[in-house]
């Protein structure tokens, strides 16, 4: 930028001198003809165009150097911010898979065959934990005045029902399917979302989104075809969970409309509703089947249940932090990468068998998922 200014000044001064000399020359020239010099703006335009790429980088470097010279702690602050973001990203990539593995261990290895009750415990743990955090840290809930009891029952409770159903069905699927296969089936969520948005006439998908959904469906079918430990019950439960997740998103869009809850507000208002629905279902379905051996099992493995509760709370908190720093779309992409890494972890370290056709199908599903998010962003 400075080089452009200096060059402009030099050219302007040279042009002024040339114009002066041109006037003197016209006075002394025979016939009295005057010579008209080209405008200085033409020279300036040429200089600016030629020096813009280099001057932009120079300006950026000079701005950075000026910032560092004005604030000696700017470099430290920038490094600290980068480290904080990397730590948050590390927790995001670690806590989600850890919660999945702990839940799998509790339900499958320990033998606690009550996924609804376990879901009830973790959601209640999250609800209490997030409300304590709101009061301790003084987090402001901007939409709290709107959430009356009438509004809560009509709009929040249905969303809470589908959220609870999503968690319960997803948890139950681990009793029948491997962790790797469950992550592969989760890639089908956009298919369900597009179908229900169209059925409820909330949104009409473009041809590009339909193509991406078709790619996802093809990949999911290939992944299912190659599964060795295929269980029709497990697949149906997981697909019902994906339907519940799609309906949760659709009802959130339909009932809340333009009311944009923050992630913390969603945890504060929707998670308790999900906990209540799950508790009612557990009270009817699973509590009557529990006996003294079940209580002894819980007592002997209480630390695992507490770990699962803290992990669930940590996952919800870190999700809100990552969305704040990166945006919801980037979080979806990071979650997709996290699920893919979880599949690789279980294959390499946990000995889960995955066929080549499954890997191929899962790769196709991931490609379709990336296209789906790209076309959604383009449409918005």
C-alpha positions as CSV (number, residue, x, y, z in Angstrom):
1,X,0.0,0.0,0.0
2,X,2.8,2.4,0.9
3,X,4.7,1.5,-2.3
4,X,1.6,2.5,-4.3
5,X,1.4,5.8,-2.5
6,X,5.1,6.6,-3.1
7,X,4.8,5.6,-6.7
8,X,1.7,7.7,-7.1
9,X,3.5,10.7,-5.6
10,X,6.6,10.2,-7.9
11,X,4.5,9.9,-11.0
12,X,2.4,13.0,-10.1
13,X,5.5,15.1,-9.5
14,X,7.0,13.9,-12.7
15,X,3.8,14.6,-14.6
16,X,3.7,18.1,-13.1
17,X,7.3,18.7,-14.2
18,X,6.6,17.3,-17.7
19,X,3.5,19.5,-18.0
20,X,5.6,22.6,-17.0
21,X,8.3,21.7,-19.6
22,X,5.5,21.1,-22.2
23,X,4.2,24.6,-21.6
24,X,7.6,26.1,-22.0
25,X,8.2,24.0,-25.1
26,X,4.8,25.1,-26.6
27,X,5.7,28.8,-26.1
28,X,9.0,28.4,-27.9
29,X,7.9,25.9,-30.5
30,X,7.3,27.2,-34.0
31,X,3.6,27.5,-34.9
32,X,2.6,27.9,-31.3
33,X,1.2,24.3,-31.0
34,X,0.8,23.0,-27.5
35,X,1.6,19.4,-26.5
36,X,-1.1,17.8,-24.3
37,X,0.4,15.3,-21.8
38,X,-1.5,12.1,-21.0
39,X,-3.5,12.2,-17.7
40,X,-1.8,11.1,-14.6
41,X,-4.7,8.8,-13.7
42,X,-3.7,6.4,-16.5
43,X,-0.2,6.0,-14.9
44,X,-1.8,5.6,-11.5
45,X,-4.1,2.8,-12.7
46,X,-1.3,0.9,-14.3
47,X,0.8,1.2,-11.2
48,X,-2.0,0.1,-8.9
49,X,-2.9,-2.9,-11.0
50,X,0.7,-4.1,-11.2
51,X,1.5,-3.7,-7.5
52,X,-1.9,-4.8,-6.0
53,X,-0.9,-8.5,-5.4
54,X,2.4,-7.8,-3.7
55,X,1.1,-4.7,-1.9
56,X,-1.8,-6.8,-0.4
57,X,0.6,-9.2,1.2
58,X,2.9,-6.4,2.3
59,X,-0.1,-4.6,3.9
60,X,-1.1,-7.8,5.7
61,X,2.4,-8.3,7.1
62,X,2.7,-4.6,8.0
63,X,-0.7,-4.7,9.8
64,X,0.3,-7.8,11.7
65,X,3.7,-6.2,12.6
66,X,1.9,-3.0,13.7
67,X,-0.5,-5.0,15.8
68,X,2.3,-6.8,17.5
69,X,4.3,-3.6,18.0
70,X,1.2,-1.8,19.5
71,X,0.3,-4.8,21.7
72,X,3.2,-6.8,22.9
73,X,0.8,-9.5,24.2
74,X,-1.0,-9.9,20.8
75,X,1.1,-12.8,19.8
76,X,0.6,-14.6,23.1
77,X,-3.2,-14.0,22.9
78,X,-3.3,-15.3,19.4
79,X,-1.3,-18.4,20.3
80,X,-3.5,-18.9,23.4
81,X,-6.7,-18.7,21.3
82,X,-5.3,-21.2,18.8
83,X,-4.4,-23.6,21.7
84,X,-7.9,-23.2,23.2
85,X,-9.6,-24.0,19.9
86,X,-7.3,-27.1,19.4
87,X,-8.2,-28.2,23.0
88,X,-11.9,-27.8,22.3
89,X,-11.6,-29.7,19.0
90,X,-9.7,-32.5,20.8
91,X,-12.4,-32.8,23.5
92,X,-15.0,-32.8,20.7
93,X,-13.3,-35.7,18.9
94,X,-12.7,-37.6,22.1
95,X,-15.8,-37.3,24.2
96,X,-18.4,-38.5,21.7
97,X,-16.7,-41.8,20.8
98,X,-15.9,-42.3,24.5
99,X,-19.5,-42.0,25.5
100,X,-20.5,-44.4,22.7
101,X,-17.9,-47.0,23.9
102,X,-18.9,-46.6,27.6
103,X,-22.6,-47.0,26.8
104,X,-21.8,-50.1,24.7
105,X,-19.8,-51.5,27.6
106,X,-22.6,-50.9,30.1
107,X,-25.4,-52.4,27.9
108,X,-23.5,-55.2,26.3
109,X,-20.5,-56.2,28.4
110,X,-21.7,-55.5,31.9
111,X,-25.1,-56.8,30.9
112,X,-27.4,-54.0,32.0
113,X,-30.2,-54.8,29.5
114,X,-32.3,-51.7,30.3
115,X,-31.4,-49.0,27.6
116,X,-34.4,-46.9,28.4
117,X,-33.5,-46.6,32.1
118,X,-29.9,-45.9,31.2
119,X,-31.0,-43.1,28.8
120,X,-33.3,-41.7,31.5
121,X,-30.3,-41.5,33.9
122,X,-28.0,-39.8,31.4
123,X,-30.6,-37.3,30.2
124,X,-31.5,-36.4,33.8
125,X,-27.8,-36.0,34.6
126,X,-27.4,-33.7,31.7
127,X,-30.5,-31.6,32.6
128,X,-29.4,-31.1,36.2
129,X,-25.8,-30.4,35.2
130,X,-26.7,-27.8,32.5
131,X,-29.1,-26.0,34.8
132,X,-26.5,-25.8,37.6
133,X,-24.0,-24.5,35.0
134,X,-26.5,-21.8,33.9
135,X,-27.0,-20.6,37.4
136,X,-23.4,-20.8,38.5
137,X,-21.9,-19.1,35.5
138,X,-24.8,-16.6,35.1
139,X,-25.6,-17.7,31.5
140,X,-28.5,-15.6,30.1
141,X,-31.4,-17.4,28.4
142,X,-32.8,-14.8,26.0
143,X,-35.9,-16.8,25.1
144,X,-36.9,-17.6,28.6
145,X,-39.8,-15.1,28.8
146,X,-41.4,-16.7,25.7
147,X,-41.3,-20.2,27.2
148,X,-44.6,-20.3,29.1
149,X,-46.2,-23.5,30.4
150,X,-48.6,-23.4,27.5
151,X,-45.8,-22.9,25.0
152,X,-43.7,-25.6,26.6
153,X,-46.5,-28.2,26.4
154,X,-47.5,-27.4,22.9
155,X,-44.1,-26.9,21.3
156,X,-41.3,-28.2,23.4
157,X,-42.8,-31.5,24.7
158,X,-43.3,-33.0,21.2
159,X,-39.7,-32.2,20.3
160,X,-38.6,-33.7,23.7
161,X,-40.5,-36.9,22.9
162,X,-38.6,-37.4,19.6
163,X,-35.3,-36.5,21.1
164,X,-35.9,-39.1,23.9
165,X,-36.9,-41.7,21.3
166,X,-33.8,-41.0,19.3
167,X,-31.5,-41.6,22.2
168,X,-33.3,-44.7,23.5
169,X,-33.5,-46.4,20.1
170,X,-29.8,-45.5,19.3
171,X,-28.8,-46.9,22.7
172,X,-30.9,-50.1,22.1
173,X,-29.3,-50.8,18.8
174,X,-25.9,-51.5,20.5
175,X,-27.5,-54.6,22.0
176,X,-27.8,-56.1,18.5
177,X,-25.3,-54.3,16.2
178,X,-21.6,-53.5,16.2
179,X,-20.5,-49.9,16.9
180,X,-19.0,-49.7,13.4
181,X,-22.2,-50.7,11.7
182,X,-24.3,-48.3,13.8
183,X,-22.1,-45.4,12.7
184,X,-22.5,-46.4,9.1
185,X,-26.3,-46.5,9.4
186,X,-26.2,-43.0,11.0
187,X,-25.2,-41.6,7.6
188,X,-28.8,-42.2,6.4
189,X,-30.2,-39.3,8.6
190,X,-30.3,-36.8,5.7
191,X,-32.5,-39.2,3.7
192,X,-35.1,-39.3,6.5
193,X,-34.9,-35.5,6.9
194,X,-35.6,-34.8,3.2
195,X,-38.5,-37.3,3.2
196,X,-40.3,-35.8,6.2
197,X,-39.7,-32.2,5.2
198,X,-41.4,-33.1,1.9
199,X,-44.3,-35.0,3.6
200,X,-45.0,-32.1,5.9
201,X,-44.6,-29.6,3.0
202,X,-42.1,-27.6,5.0
203,X,-39.4,-27.7,2.4
204,X,-39.2,-29.0,-1.2
205,X,-35.8,-30.5,-2.0
206,X,-33.9,-29.4,-5.1
207,X,-32.7,-31.9,-7.7
208,X,-29.1,-31.6,-6.3
209,X,-30.2,-32.5,-2.8
210,X,-32.2,-35.5,-4.2
211,X,-29.0,-36.7,-6.0
212,X,-27.0,-36.4,-2.8
213,X,-29.6,-38.3,-0.9
214,X,-29.6,-41.1,-3.6
215,X,-25.9,-41.4,-3.2
216,X,-26.2,-41.7,0.6
217,X,-28.9,-44.4,0.2
218,X,-26.7,-46.4,-2.2
219,X,-23.8,-46.3,0.3
220,X,-26.0,-47.4,3.2
221,X,-27.4,-50.3,1.2
222,X,-23.9,-51.4,0.3
223,X,-22.8,-51.1,4.0
224,X,-25.8,-53.2,5.1
225,X,-25.1,-55.8,2.4
226,X,-21.6,-56.4,3.6
227,X,-22.4,-56.6,7.4
228,X,-21.3,-60.0,8.8
229,X,-23.2,-59.7,12.1
230,X,-26.4,-58.4,10.5
231,X,-29.5,-58.3,12.7
232,X,-32.8,-57.3,11.2
233,X,-34.1,-56.3,14.7
234,X,-31.1,-54.1,15.3
235,X,-31.3,-52.5,11.8
236,X,-35.0,-51.8,12.3
237,X,-34.4,-50.3,15.7
238,X,-31.6,-48.1,14.3
239,X,-33.7,-47.0,11.3
240,X,-36.6,-46.1,13.7
241,X,-34.0,-44.0,15.7
242,X,-33.1,-42.2,12.5
243,X,-36.7,-41.6,11.8
244,X,-37.2,-40.1,15.3
245,X,-34.1,-37.9,14.8
246,X,-35.5,-36.6,11.4
247,X,-38.9,-36.0,13.0
248,X,-37.2,-34.1,15.9
249,X,-35.5,-31.8,13.4
250,X,-38.6,-31.4,11.4
251,X,-40.8,-30.6,14.4
252,X,-38.1,-28.2,15.7
253,X,-38.3,-26.3,12.4
254,X,-42.1,-26.5,12.3
255,X,-43.0,-25.7,15.9
256,X,-40.3,-23.3,16.8
257,X,-40.4,-21.7,13.4
258,X,-38.1,-18.6,13.4
259,X,-37.4,-18.9,17.1
260,X,-33.7,-19.7,17.1
261,X,-32.8,-21.3,20.4
262,X,-29.1,-21.4,21.3
263,X,-27.5,-24.8,22.0
264,X,-27.6,-24.0,25.8
265,X,-31.3,-23.0,25.6
266,X,-32.1,-26.2,23.8
267,X,-30.4,-28.2,26.5
268,X,-32.2,-26.3,29.2
269,X,-35.7,-26.5,27.7
270,X,-35.7,-29.6,25.5
271,X,-33.5,-32.1,27.5
272,X,-35.8,-32.0,30.6
273,X,-38.8,-32.8,28.3
274,X,-36.9,-35.7,26.8
275,X,-36.0,-36.9,30.3
276,X,-39.7,-36.9,31.4
277,X,-40.8,-38.9,28.3
278,X,-38.1,-41.4,28.8
279,X,-38.8,-41.8,32.5
280,X,-42.5,-42.5,31.8
281,X,-41.6,-45.1,29.2
282,X,-39.0,-46.7,31.5
283,X,-41.5,-46.7,34.4
284,X,-44.0,-48.8,32.3
285,X,-41.7,-51.0,30.2
286,X,-38.5,-51.7,32.2
287,X,-39.0,-50.9,35.9
288,X,-41.4,-53.9,36.5
289,X,-38.7,-56.3,35.1
290,X,-36.0,-55.2,37.5
291,X,-35.1,-57.2,40.5
292,X,-32.5,-57.4,43.3
293,X,-29.9,-58.6,40.9
294,X,-30.3,-55.6,38.8
295,X,-29.8,-53.2,41.7
296,X,-26.7,-55.2,42.7
297,X,-25.4,-54.9,39.2
298,X,-25.9,-51.1,39.3
299,X,-24.3,-50.9,42.7
300,X,-21.2,-52.9,41.7
301,X,-20.7,-50.8,38.5
302,X,-21.9,-47.4,39.8
303,X,-18.7,-45.7,38.6
304,X,-19.4,-46.6,35.0
305,X,-22.9,-45.1,35.2
306,X,-21.4,-41.9,36.7
307,X,-18.7,-41.8,34.0
308,X,-21.5,-42.1,31.3
309,X,-23.4,-39.2,32.9
310,X,-20.4,-36.9,33.0
311,X,-19.5,-37.9,29.4
312,X,-23.0,-37.1,28.2
313,X,-22.9,-33.7,29.9
314,X,-19.4,-33.1,28.5
315,X,-20.6,-34.0,24.9
316,X,-23.5,-31.5,25.1
317,X,-21.3,-28.7,26.5
318,X,-18.5,-29.2,24.0
319,X,-21.0,-29.3,21.1
320,X,-22.2,-25.9,22.1
321,X,-18.6,-24.6,22.3
322,X,-17.7,-26.0,18.9
323,X,-20.8,-24.5,17.3
324,X,-19.9,-21.2,18.8
325,X,-16.4,-21.2,17.3
326,X,-17.0,-23.0,14.0
327,X,-20.7,-22.9,13.1
328,X,-23.3,-25.7,12.8
329,X,-22.2,-26.9,9.4
330,X,-18.6,-27.3,10.4
331,X,-19.7,-29.2,13.5
332,X,-21.6,-31.6,11.2
333,X,-18.6,-32.2,9.1
334,X,-16.4,-32.7,12.2
335,X,-19.0,-35.1,13.6
336,X,-18.9,-37.1,10.4
337,X,-15.1,-37.3,10.5
338,X,-15.4,-38.4,14.2
339,X,-17.8,-41.2,13.3
340,X,-15.5,-42.4,10.5
341,X,-12.5,-42.4,12.9
342,X,-14.6,-44.4,15.4
343,X,-15.3,-47.0,12.8
344,X,-11.5,-47.3,12.1
345,X,-10.8,-47.5,15.8
346,X,-13.2,-50.3,16.4
347,X,-11.9,-52.2,13.4
348,X,-8.2,-51.8,14.3
349,X,-8.2,-52.0,18.1
350,X,-11.5,-53.6,19.1
351,X,-11.4,-56.4,16.5
352,X,-14.8,-55.7,14.8
353,X,-15.0,-57.3,11.4
354,X,-15.8,-55.0,8.5
355,X,-15.9,-56.2,4.9
356,X,-14.4,-54.3,2.0
357,X,-17.8,-53.7,0.5
358,X,-18.9,-52.0,3.7
359,X,-15.9,-49.6,3.6
360,X,-16.7,-48.8,0.0
361,X,-20.4,-48.2,0.9
362,X,-19.5,-46.1,3.9
363,X,-17.1,-44.0,1.8
364,X,-19.9,-43.4,-0.8
365,X,-22.3,-42.4,2.1
366,X,-19.8,-39.9,3.4
367,X,-19.3,-38.4,0.0
368,X,-23.1,-38.1,-0.4
369,X,-23.3,-36.5,3.1
370,X,-20.7,-33.9,2.2
371,X,-22.6,-33.1,-1.1
372,X,-25.9,-32.9,0.9
373,X,-24.4,-30.3,3.3
374,X,-22.8,-28.4,0.4
375,X,-26.1,-28.1,-1.5
376,X,-28.0,-27.2,1.7
377,X,-25.5,-24.4,2.3
378,X,-25.7,-23.3,-1.3
379,X,-29.5,-23.2,-1.2
380,X,-29.6,-21.1,2.0
